[in-house]
Amino acid sequence: MSSEYPREKIRNVTIVAPHGAGKTSLAEGLLYINGSIDKLGKVDNGSCYLDSEAEEKNRKMTLNTQVSYYDNKGFNVNLIDTPGFPNFLYQTELAVDVSDSAIVIVSGIADSKEQIDRYWDIANSRNVASLIFMNKMDKERADFEASLNHLKENLKINPVVLSIPIVSEQDFKGVVDLLSMKAYYCEDSKSTIGLIPDDLLDLCSSYREKLIDSIAENDDELLERYLNGDEISDEELLSTLRKAVVGGDVIPLVVGSATELIGLDYLSETINNILPNPLERKLVPTIKDDEKSQIKPMEDGPVICSVFKTISDPYAGKISILRVFSGSVNSDATLINTSTNSKIKIGQISKILGRKQTHIDQARCGDIITLSKIKGLETTQTLTSDSELHKVIFSSPPSAVLSYAIQPQSRGDEDKLMPSLAKISEEDPTIDYHRDEQTNDFLLSGTGQIHVEVIVERLKNVYGVTVDLKTPKVPYKETIKKSSKAEGKYIKQTGGRGQYGDAWIQLDPLPNGQDFEFVDKIVGGAIPKNYIPSVLKGVKDAMKKGAYAGYPIVGVKVTLFDGKYHPVDSSDVAFQIAGSMGFKKAMENARPTLLEPIMKMKIFTPEDVMGDVIGDINARRGKVSGMDTASGGSEVNANVPMSEILTYAPELRSITSGRGNFSVEFSHYEEVPAHISQKIIEELNSENSTEK
């Protein structure tokens, strides 16, 4: 177990790449060659050890962060496989937050359309050491030189090449370690070290010289010796390279094939040799006493560990996965949750490999562990033994951008829906669910189309809840465009006491942003003061459903300026009805109109498709309010009607080839154009007649 290893021999590595790049294949390949799993699975046929859930097997993609580990030559490596599909990248961000280094996978295929920019930013912006693994060198169109040049141009980086491919008659055989000048071959899943092919020696020598140049530039004394022609040992070069990688000054690149296991033995050695250990990671950002702070990872410091993933297992219960940033903690210890300031007894500590947990007695700085069935412990929360209550800062979750109305298929499904969604939201803090007060739709919101579909699949497969997805109703509202007066008179005479209420009401439009104002201008006791609230109640009831299209009414100033009462027949109910009648009559002559919700959008787009994105926004009746420069592209700010972006997520993905993303929030209401308003009313009338 990792707690038995010296901290210098621990590595915490997250694998980051787009969907389809080979993250899970690489993770399983490393686990297999190092003996952590005894069977090598395949993503394509659903036999992977790590992608174990039904939704992952069906879609052939990683949907959840998976933590595993292996031992190699005295090193213990914690490996985190992450989702690559854009809808699930928050999990990837959290995994990198707790890692000491990241392996970013790029394609070795010359004409690959993979968009690596966003994934590189996830690793690079979090101040962890990065290593690039150029995958798929076994594929038909693989081209190392072309792919390397594309990478340099695309990411504006200059990686230091540590290995190059051995290709014979278009057949990828192995890789050359340019530092030791040894060849690593792999055939039938068996690795051997041998000689470099003669026809590759000159190319290897050329790359090795470039490698030594890059390493020497990071140490003045070494550079001087190198320029003077002094002999520099491989050990000195490796030591200097490691310092540069740990310090973030050098980005190493190695090549291989994850599915064929070629180059993975050399990758394992590279992880051991040059990636940082837990004590070498950058300072951990925290919040203490509402101010930003930092902590240095220390073996003998206070216990500080944070949850970066929660698993809600229907059989095993809640499992929290944590990174220990500082100190050591034993089973059954009591720690403080810095978010709630409550004490928690942690119980049994375990290591996790996929879904398999192994109990350990102690966790130390740098370990990744699991705790089971801890109530009140949520993702991104921190546990500590320290009275200073540091809370580790994690990446902020993205806003939900796509909503669907969901309808349970049976009463049993309805009963189980809320508790099932609560468990799913423990695992995935990016989902949102609530009932819309106006439309009465039960809305399920996520980061995109696939995200919402996966939640629905999980409801069915794991919790036995079947729901139908429907496009949500737009919460339109009504308002008025001119002033109007009307009398509301309610008279009802029966055999006994009658009902009488008479109220004169004036309606005036309010400025934008104001919903409602009620003014009492009754003088001389025309309506007794005890009936004024009754008139107000009647008006508010009438405003809940407008006569124009049946939507709530806003933006109206209501003035009660005259009326009559009867000393015997007037009542609270009579004046409520009179107030409602007067309001409705006045609305008929006040030029009622529809209002629609306008959403404030921030859309990230690569420069090469920015024109298409802006054109699409304009076609949706949107108004671009500005543009900001962003890493790898631009951020377009726009106000767009909600009705035009209900399915925007998959459409933006199509326009940008998966490279774009957006956030959205409510901004304000605006009047609906007349021709669109008429269409909305016609559709509403059609729906109502169909229901009847």
BAZA-395109 format. One record per residue: x, z, y of N, C-alpha, C in turn; residue in one letter. Coordinates in steps of 0.2 Angstrom, whole numbers, plus 5000, padded with zeros to 4 digits. Example, Ala and Ser with C-alpha at 12.3 -4.5 7.8 and 13.67 -1.06 7.14 Angstrom:
REM BAZA-395109
506650394972506250394978506650394984a 506450354989506850364995506450395000s 
REM end
This chain:
REM BAZA-395109
500450004994500050005000500450005006m 500249975012500549975018500850035021s 500450095020500650155022501350175019s 501550145014502150165010502750125013e 502650075017503150035020503450055026y 504050055028504350065034503950015039p 503850045045503450005050503849935052r 504449935051504849875053504649825047e 504349845042504249795037503449775036k 503149795042502349775042502349715047i 501849665045501649615049500949605049r 500649595055499949585056499849525059n 499549475055499549405057498849375057v 498549345063497949315063498049235062t 497649205058497649125058497149105062i 497349055067496849025072496948955072v 496348915071496348845071495648825072a 495448755073494848735073494548725066p 493848725065493548715059493848655056h 494048655049494248605045495048595046g 495348635049496148635050496448655044a 496148705040496448735034496648805035g 496348845039496448915039496348955033k 495748945030495648975024496048955018t 496248895018496648865013497348895013s 497648905020498248935021498249005019l 497749045021497749115019497749125012a 497349085008497249095001497949064997e 498249015000498848994998499349044998g 499449085004499949135005499749195000l 499149214999498949264995499049244987l 498949184986499149164979499849164977y 500249134981500949124979501349194979i 500949244983501249314983500949364979n 500449334974500249374969499649424971g 499349414977498749454979498149434975s 498049364974497549334970497749294964i 497449294959497749254953497449194952d 496949174956496649104956496649074963k 496849014963496848974970496148934970l 495748964975495148924976495148864981g 494648834981494548774986493948774990k 494048764997493448765001492948714999v 493148654997492748594996492248614990d 492448654985491948664980491648734980n 491848774985491548834986491848894982g 492448884979492748924975493248974978s 493248974985493749014989493549094987c 494149134987494049204987493849234993y 494049204999493849235005493249215008l 493049155007492349135010491849145004d 491649205004491249234998490449224999s 490249225005489549225007489249155005e 488549165004488249095002488249045008a 488149075014488149025020488748995021e 489349025019490049005020490148945014e 489948965008489948915003489548855004k 488948855006488548805008488748755013n 489048785019489248755024490048735024r 490348765019491048745018491448765024k 491348825027491648845033491648925033m 492148945036492249025037491749045043t 491349095042490849115047491049185049l 491449225045491649295046492349305046n 492649345050493349365049493449395042t 493949375039494149405033494849435033q 494949495031495549535031495849535024v 496449525023496749525016497549545018s 497849555012498549575013498949555007y 499649545007500049525002500749565003y 501149564998501849594998502249544997d 502849535000503349484999504049515001n 504449524996505149544997505249605001k 504849655000504849715003504449715010g 504149665012503649665017502949665015f 502549705019501849705018501549665024n 501149615023500849565028500049575028v 499849595033499049595034498849525037n 498449495033498249425035497549425037l 497349395043496649395045496449315046i 496049295042495749225042495149235047d 495049185051494549185056494149125056t 493549125059493149065060493449015065p 493348955063493548905068493048865072g 492448875069491848835073491748875079f 491648835085491548865091491048915092p 490448915088489948965089490249035087n 490749035083490949105080491649125083f 491849105088492549115090492649185093l 492149225095492249285097492549335092y 492349315085492649355080493449335080q 493649275081494349255081494649295087t 494349295093494649335099494749405097e 494349435094494349505092494949515087l 495049475082495549475077496249465081a 496349425085496949415089497049475093v 496549505096496649565100497049625096d 496949625090497249685086497849655082v 498049595083498649575079499249575083s 499849575079500449565083500749495084d 500449455080500649385080500049335078s 500049275079499549225077499949165075a 499649135069499849075066499349025069i 499548975073499048925075499148865071v 498648835068498748775063498548715067i 499048665067498948605070498948545064v 498648495066498648435060499248395061s 499548375055500148335055499848255054g 499248245054498948175054499048145061i 499348085061499548055067498948045072a 498348025069497748005074497248065073d 497448125072496948175071496548185078s 495948205077495548215083495348285084k 495748325080495648405081495848425089e 495448465091495548485098495848555098q 496448565099496848625098496848665104i 496748635110496848675116496548745116d 495848745115495448815115495748865111r 495948845105496248885100496948915102y 497348865105497948885107497948935113w 497448925117497348975123497149045120d 496749045115496549115112497149155110i 497649115107498249155104498649165110a 498749115114499249125120499049165125n 498449175127498249215132498149295131s 498249305124498249375122498949405121r 499449375123500149405124500349425117n 500249385112500449395105500949345103v 501449355099501949305097501549255093a 501749195094501349135091501849095087s 501649065081501949025077501548965075l 501748905075501348845074501548825067i 500948815063501048785056500748715056f 501148665056500848595056500648575048m 500048575047499748565041499548495039n 499348485033499148415030499648365030k 500348385029500848345029500848295022m 500348315018500348275011499848225012d 499448215018498948165018499248105020k 498748055019499047985019499347965026e 498947985031499247965038499648015041r 499948055037500348115040500948075044a 501148105050501648075053501948135058d 502548165055502848225059502948205066f 503348155067503648145074503048125079e 502548085077501948075081501548135082a 501448175077501048235078501448285083s 502048295082502448335086502448315094l 502548245095502448225102501748235105n 501248225100500548235103500448305105h 500748355101500648425102501048445108l 501648415109501948435116501548405122k 501348345121500948325127500248355128e 499948375123499248405123499248475126n 499748515123499748585125500248595131l 500648545132501148555137501648615135k 501848615129502348665126502948625123i 503448655122504048625118504248675112n 503848665107504048715101504748705098p 504948755095505648745092505548735085v 505748675082505648655075506048695071v 505848725066506248765061506248735054l 505748685053505748645047505448585048s 505748535044505448465044505248445037i 504848395036504548375029505048335026p 505048335019505448295014504848245011i 504948185013504448135011504848085007v 504648065001504948014997504447964995s 504447904997503947854995503247874997e 503147895003502547925005502247985002q 502748014998502448074994502848134997d 502448184999502648245002502948294997f 503548304997503948344992504048414993k 504248425000504448495002504648495009g 505048545011505248555018505948575018v 506248565024506948585025507048635030v 507348695028507448745033508048725037d 507948715043508548685047509048745049l 508848805048509348855049509848865044l 509548865038510048875032510248805029s 509848755031509948685028509848685020m 509348725018509148725012508448685011k 508348655005507648625004507248665000a 506548675002506048704998505648654995y 505648654988505248604985504648644982y 504048604980503548634977503148584973c 503148594966502748544962502348584957e 501748564956501248604951501248674953d 501248694960501148764962501748804961s 502348774959502948814958503448784963k 503748834966504248824971504948834969s 505448784971506148794970506548774976t 507148804976507548784982508148744979i 508248684983508748634981509148604987g 509348544985509748514990509348464994l 509648455000509248405005509448335002i 508948295002509048225000509548195005p 509948145002510548115006510248075012d 509648045011509448005016509148045022d 509048105021508748155026509348195030l 509948195027510448235030510548225038l 510648165040510748145047510148175051d 509548165049508948185053508948255053l 509148295048509148365048509648395052c 510248365052510848385057510648375064s 510248325066510048315072509548365075s 509048385070508548435072508948505072y 509348515068509748575068510148585074r 510448535077510748545083510348565089e 509748525089509248545094508948615093k 508948635087508748705085509248755088l 509848745087510348795089510448795097i 510348735100510248735107509748775110d 509148775107508548815109508648885108s 508948905103509148975101509649005106i 510148965107510748985111510548995118a 510048955121509748965128509449035129e 509349075124509049135125509449195125n 510149185124510649235124511249205128d 511449235134511949205138512649205134d 512849265131513449265127513449215121e 512949215118512849165112512949095115l 512649075121512649015123513348995126l 513749045128514449035130514849015124e 514749055119515149045113515048975110r 514348955110514148895108514448835111y 514448835118514748785122515448785122l 515748835120516548835119516748815112n 516248795108516348765101516448825096g 516348885097516448935093515948935087d 516148955081515748965075515149015076e 514549005075514049055076513649055069i 513649115066513349125059512649115060s 512349105054511649095053511249165055d 511549215053511349285054511249295062e 511749275066511749285073511149235076e 511149175073510549135076509849155074l 509849185068509149215066508949275070l 509449315071509349375075509149355082s 509449315085509349285092508649255092t 508449215087507849175087507249235086l 507349285082506849335082506749365088r 507249385092507149415098506749375103k 506849315103506549265107505849255105a 505649255099504949245097504549305098v 504849365097504549435098504349435106v 504849415110504749425117504349365120g 504149315116503649265118504049205122g 504749205121505049155124505149095120d 505049095114505049035109504449035105v 504248965104503648955100503948915094i 504048945088504248915082503748875079p 503948815075503548775072503848755065l 503348765060503548745053503048695050v 503248665045502748615042502548635035v 502048595033501848605026501148585024g 500948595018500248585016499948645012s 499448665016499148725013498848715006a 498448665005498148654999498648634993t 499148604995499648594989500248644989e 500148694993500648754993501348734995l 501448674998502148655000502348685007i 502848715007503148745013502848815014g 502448845009502148915010502648965009l 503148955004503649005002504049005008d 504248955012504648955018504348995023y 503648975024503249005029503249085028l 503149105022503149175020503849215023s 504349175021505049205023505049205031e 504849155034504849155042504449205045t 503849225042503449275044503849345044i 504149355038504549415037505149415042n 505449355043506049355047506049355055n 505449325057505449325065504849345068i 504349365065503749385068503749465069l 503449485075503549555077503249605072p 503549665071503249725068502749765073n 502349805070501849845074502249885080p 502849905079503149945085503449895090l 503449835089503749785093503249745097e 502549755096502049725099502049745107r 501749705111501649715118501249775119k 501249805124500849865126500149855125l 499749905122499049895121498649915127v 498249865130497849875136497249925134p 497149975138496650025137496250045144t 495750075143495350105149495450185148i 495650215153495650295153495450315159k 494950365159494650385165494350335170d 494050275167493850225171494350185174d 494950195173495450155175495850115170e 496150055171496550025166497250055165k 497450055159498050095157498350055151s 498850075148499150045143499450105138q 499550085132499850135127500450095123i 500950125122501450105118501350125110k 501350075106501250095099501850145096p 501650195094502150245091501950275085m 502450285080502250315074502050395075e 502450425079502250495080501850515086d 501450465089501050475094500350495092g 499850505097499250525095498850465091p 498350485087498050435083497550395088v 497650325088497250285092497150225087i 496450215085496350155081495650125083c 495550065083494950025085494649985080s 493949975081493549935076493549865079v 493749815075493749745077493249705073f 492949735068492549705063492049755060k 491449735059490949775055490649735050t 490649765044490249725039489649765037i 489049735037488449775035488249745028s 488449785023488349765016487749795013d 487249755010486649785008486749835002p 487349824999487449874993487949934995y 488549914998489049955000488849995006a 488449965010488249995017488749975022g 488750015028489149985033489950005032k 490349955034491049955033491349935040i 491749985042492149965049492849955047s 493049895050493749875049494149895056i 494649935055495049955061495749935061l 496049935067496849925067497049995070r 497550025067497850085069498450065074v 498350085080498850065086499350115086f 499250175085499650235086499550285081s 500050325080499950385076499850375068g 499650425065499550425058498850475057s 498450445052497850485051497750495043v 497550555041497350565034496650555033n 496450545026495750545024495450615026s 494850615028494450665030494650705037d 495050665040495150695047494550685052a 494650725057494050715062494350685069t 494050635071494350605077493750595082l 493950575088493450575094493250495095i 492650485095492450415098492450415105n 492950375108493050375115492450345119t 491950305116491450275119490850325120s 490750375115490250425115490450495116t 491150505116491450565116491150615111n 491050585105490750625100491250635094s 491250685090491750695085491450655078k 491950625075491750595069492250615063i 491950635058492350645052492450575048k 493050555047493150485045493050475037i 493150525033493050525026493650485023g 493450435018493950405014494250345018q 494850335018495250275021495350225015i 495250165017495450105012495750055015s 496150015011496349945013495849895010k 495849835013495349785011495749715010i 495549685004495749615003495149575001l 494849535006494249505005493649555006g 493349565000492849615000493049674995r 493649674992493949724988494249784992k 494049844991494349894995494749944990q 495349964992495750004988495950074993t 495750124990495850194993496550204995h 496750235000497350265002497250335005i 497850375005497750445008497850445015d 498350395018498550405025498550335027q 498450325034498550265038499050275043a 499450235044499950245049499950185055r 500350195060500350145065500450075062c 500050025064500149965062499649945056g 499449995053498949975047498249955049d 498049905045497349885045496949915040i 496349955041496049995036495249985037i 494950015032494250015032493950095032t 493450105035493050165035492350145033l 492050185029491350175026490850225029s 490250195030489650225032489750275037k 490050255043490150305049489650285054i 489150335054488550315059488850315066k 488550275070488750275077489350245079g 489750215074490350185076490250105076l 490350075082490250005083490849965084e 490749905083491349855085491549865092t 492249865093492649875099492649945101t 492449995097492450065099493150095096q 493350145100494050175098493950245096t 494350265091494350335088495050355090l 495150425092495750445094495750525092t 496350545092496450625091496750655098s 496750605103497050625109496550645114d 496650695118496150725123496050675129s 496550625130496550585136496050525135e 495850515128495250475127495350395129l 495950375127496050295129495550255125h 495250205128494850155124495150085125k 495350065119495649995119495249945121v 495549905126495149845129495149785124i 494549765123494449705119494149645123f 494249585120493949525124493149535124s 492849515130492149525131491749475127s 491149495124490749445120490449385125p 490449325122490149275126489349285126p 489049255131488349265132487949215127s 487449235125486949195121486749135125a 486749075122486649015126486048975123v 485848995117485348955114484849005111l 484148995113483649035110483148995106s 482849025101482349005097481749055097y 481149035097480649085095480649085087a 480549145084480549155077479849185075i 479649155069478949175067479049195060q 478949265058478949285051478449245047p 478549225041478149195037477549235034q 477749305033477249345030477249415033s 476749455032476749525034477349565032r 477549555026478149585023478749565027g 478849505028479449475032479449505039d 478849515042478749545049478949615049e 478849655044478949725043479749735042d 480049685039480749695038481249665043k 480949625048481349585052481749625057l 481449675060481849715065482449755062m 482349795057482849825054483449775051p 483249715049483749665046484149645052s 483849625057484149605063484649655066l 484449715066484849775068485549775064a 485449765057486049765053486449705055k 486149645056486549585057486949595064i 486649625069486949635075487449685075s 487549725070488049775069488649735067e 488649675063489149635061489349585067e 488849565071488849515075488649535082d 489049555087488749585093488549525098p 488649465096488449405101487749385100t 487349415095486649395095486249435099i 485649405101485249445105484549435102d 484049485102483349475100482949515104y 482349495106481849535110481249495110h 480749525112480049495113479949475121r 479849415122479749395129479049425132d 479049465137478449495139477949445142e 478149385144477649345147477349295142q 477849265138477649215133477449245126t 477649305125477549345119477849315113n 478349265114478749245109479249295107d 479449305101480049345098480649295098f 481049305103481649265104482249285100l 482549245097483249255094483749205097l 484249235100484749195104485449205101s 485849155101486449145099486949105103g 487549095101488049055105487948985103t 487548965099487448885098486948875092g 486848815091486348795085486548825078q 487148815077487448835070487348915069i 487548945075487549015075486849045073h 486349015077485649035075485349015068v 485548955066485448935059485748985054e 486349005055486649055050486349115050v 486149145056485749205056485149205052i 484749145053484149135049484249135042v 484849095040485049095033485149165030e 485549205034485749265032485149315031r 484649305036484049345035483749335028l 483749275026483349255020483849275014k 484449255014484849265008485049335007n 485149375012485449445011484849495011v 484349485016483849535017483149515015y 483049455012482449435010481949425015g 482149405021481649395027481649315028v 481049285028480949215029480649205036t 480949165040480649155047480649075048v 480149055053480148985055480448985062d 480848935064481148925070480748885074l 480548895081480248855085480548855092k 480448805095480748795102480348845107t 480748895110480348945114479948915120p 479448945122479048925128479448945134k 479348905139479648915145479248965149v 479549015152479049065156478949035163p 478548985164478348965170477949015174y 477949005181477449055185477149005190k 476649035193476249005198476349035205e 476248995210476249025217475848985221t 475748995228475348965233475748935238i 475548875241475948845246475548845253k 474948875254474648885260474248945260k 474048975266473549025267472849015265s 472449065263471749055261471449115261s 470749115263470349175263469749165259k 469449215256468849215252468549285251a 467949285249467549345248467449355241e 467549415239467349425232466849475232g 466249455230465649505230465349505223k 465349565221465049585214464449625215y 463849595213463249635213462949635206i 462749685203462349685197461849745197k 461249715196460649765197460349775190q 460249825188459949845181459349895183t 459049915177458549965178458750025182g 459350045180459550115183460050095189g 460550135189461050125195461350055194r 461450025200461749955199462549955201g 462849895202463549895203463649855210q 464049875214464049835221464849845223y 465149785225465749785228465849725232g 466149725238466249665242466849675245d 467349625244468049625247468249555250a 468449555256468749495259469449495258w 469749445256470449445254470749385257i 471349395260471749335263472449325259q 472549265257473249255253473749215258l 474349235258474849205262475449195257d 475849135258476449125254476949175256p 477349205251477949245253478549205253l 479049225256479749195256479949195249p 480449155247480749145240481049215238n 480949235232481249295230480749355230g 480249355234479749405234479149395230q 478949445226478449425221477749445223d 477649505227477049525228477049575234f 476549575238476449615244475649625245e 475449695245474749705247474749745253f 474249725258474149755264473449775265v 473349835267472749865268472549865275d 472049815278471949815285471149835286k 470949875281470249895282470149945288i 469749935292469649975298468849995298v 468750055301468050085302467750095295g 468050105290467750125283467350075280g 467550015282467149955278467149965271a 467749985268467850005261468150075261i 467850115258468150185257468850185254p 469250225257469950225255470050235247k 469550275244469650285237469450225233n 469250165236469050105232469650055234y 470050065238470650025240471050015234i 471250065230471650055224471350015219p 470650015219470249975214470349905215s 470249885222470349815224471049795222v 471549835223472249815221472349805214l 472049845210472049835202471749775200k 471149755203470849695202471249635203g 471549635209472049585211472549575206v 472849625204473449625200473249595193k 472649615191472449595184472349515185d 472049495190471949415191472649385192a 473149415194473749385195474149375188m 473849405183474249395176474149335173k 473549295175473449235172473149185178k 473549145180473249095186472749045183g 472349025187471848975185472148905185a 472648895189472948825189473248805182y 473648855179473948835172473948895168a 473748945170473649005165474349045165g 474749035170475449075170475349125176y 475749185175475749235180475849205187p 475549245192475649225199476149265203i 476549235207477049275211477049245218v 477449275222477549255229476949255233g 476549305232475949305236475849365240v 475649365246475449425251474749425251k 474449485248473749485248473549545254v 473049515258472849565263472149575262t 471949635262471249655261471049675268l 470549635271470449645278469649665280f 469249655275468549675277468149685270d 467549705270467149715264466549765266g 466149775261465649815261465549855255k 465149915256465049955250464349985250y 464150005244463450035244463550115242h 463250155246463350225245463150255238p 462750215234462550235227462850195222v 462750125223462950075218463750055218d 464050075223464850055223465150095218s 465650065215466050105210466750075209s 467250115206467850095205467850025201d 467450015196467449955192467149895196v 466649905200466349855205466949825209a 467349875212467849845217468449815214f 468549835207469049795204468849725202q 468149715200467949655199467949615206i 467749645211467649605217468349585220a 468849625219469549605221469749555217g 469649555210469849495206469449435208s 468849435209468449375211468649345218m 468849385222469049365229469749335228g 470149365224470849335223470749265220f 470349255215470349195211470049135216k 469549155220469249105224469749085230k 470149135232470649115238471149075235a 471349085228471849045225471648965225m 471048955224470748885223470948845229e 470948875235471048835241471748855244n 472248885240472848895243473448855240a 473248795238473648745235474148775230r 473848795224474348825219474748775216p 475348805214475848755211476248795206t 476648755202477048785196477748805199l 478048855196478748875197479048875190l 479648855190480048855184480648895185e 480948925179481548965180482148915180p 482548935185483248895186483748935183i 484248905179484748945176485448925179m 485848975180486448965183486948955177k 487348895177487748875172488448865174m 488948885169489648875170489848835164k 490048775165490148725159490848705159i 491248725154491948705153491948635150f 492348595153492348525150493048495151t 493348465146493948425147493948375152p 494448365156494448315161494248245159e 494348225153494248155151493448145150d 493048195149492348185149491948215154v 492348235160491948275165491448235168m 491548165169491048125172490448125168g 490548115161489948115157489548185157d 489848235157489548305158489148305164v 489448295170489148295176488548245176i 488648185174488048135173487448165169g 487648195164487148225159486748285163d 487148325167486848375171486348345176i 486548295179486048265184485448235181n 485548205175484948185171484448235169a 484748295169484248355167484048385174r 484048355179483748385186484248435188r 484848445186485248495188485648475194g 485848535198486248525204486948555203k 487448515204488148535203488248575210v 488448635209488648675215489348685217s 489748665212490548665213490848655207g 491548655207491948645201492648685203m 492848715197493448755197493948725192d 494548735194495148715189495148765183t 495148745177495248785172495848765167a 496048805163496548785158496348735153s 496648675153496448615149495848575151g 495548595157495048555160494748585166g 494048575167493748605173493148645171s 492948685176492348725175491848695180e 491248675178490748645182490248695183v 490048715189489548765191488948725193n 488348745190487748705191487148745190a 486548725194485948755193485448705190n 485148725184484848675180484148715177v 483648675178482948705175483048725168p 482748785166482748805159482548755154m 481948725156481648675151482048615149s 482648605153483048545152483648565148e 483748635146484348655143484148695136i 483548695134483348735128483848715122l 484048645122484448625116485148595118t 485348625124485948605127486548605123y 486648665119487248685115487448625111a 487048595106487348545102487448475106p 487048465111487148405115487848405119e 488048465122488648475125489248465120l 489148495114489648485109489748415107r 489148375107489248305105489648265111s 489448275117489748245123490548255123i 490748325122491448345122491748345116t 491448315110491848325104492048395102s 491548435104491648505102492148545106g 492348515112492848545116492548585122r 491948575123491648605129491248665127g 491148715132490748775131490448795137n 489948835137489548855143489348925142f 489148955148488849015149488249005153s 487649045152487049035156486749095158v 486449105163486049165165485549145170e 485049185171484449165175484649175182f 484449125186484649125194484049135198s 483549095198482949105202482349055200h 481849055203481249015202481248955207y 481048895205480948845210480248805208e 480048775213479448735212479548675208e 479048665203479148605198478948545202v 479348485201479048425204478348405202p 477948375206477248365205477148325198a 477548275197477448235191477548275185h 478048315185478248355179477748415178i 477448435184476948495184476348465180s 476148405182475548375179475648365172q 476248345170476348335163476348405159k 476648455162476548525159475848545158i 475448535163474748555162474348515157i 474548445157474248405151474348425144e 475048445144475248465137474948535135e 474848575140474548645139473848635137l 473448595141472748575139472748555132n 473148505130473148475124473248535118s 473748575119473848635115473248675114e 472948695120472348735120471748705116n 471648635117471148605114471248605106s 471848595104472048595097471948655094t 472148715097472048775095471248795094e 470848765098470148775098469848745092k 
REM end
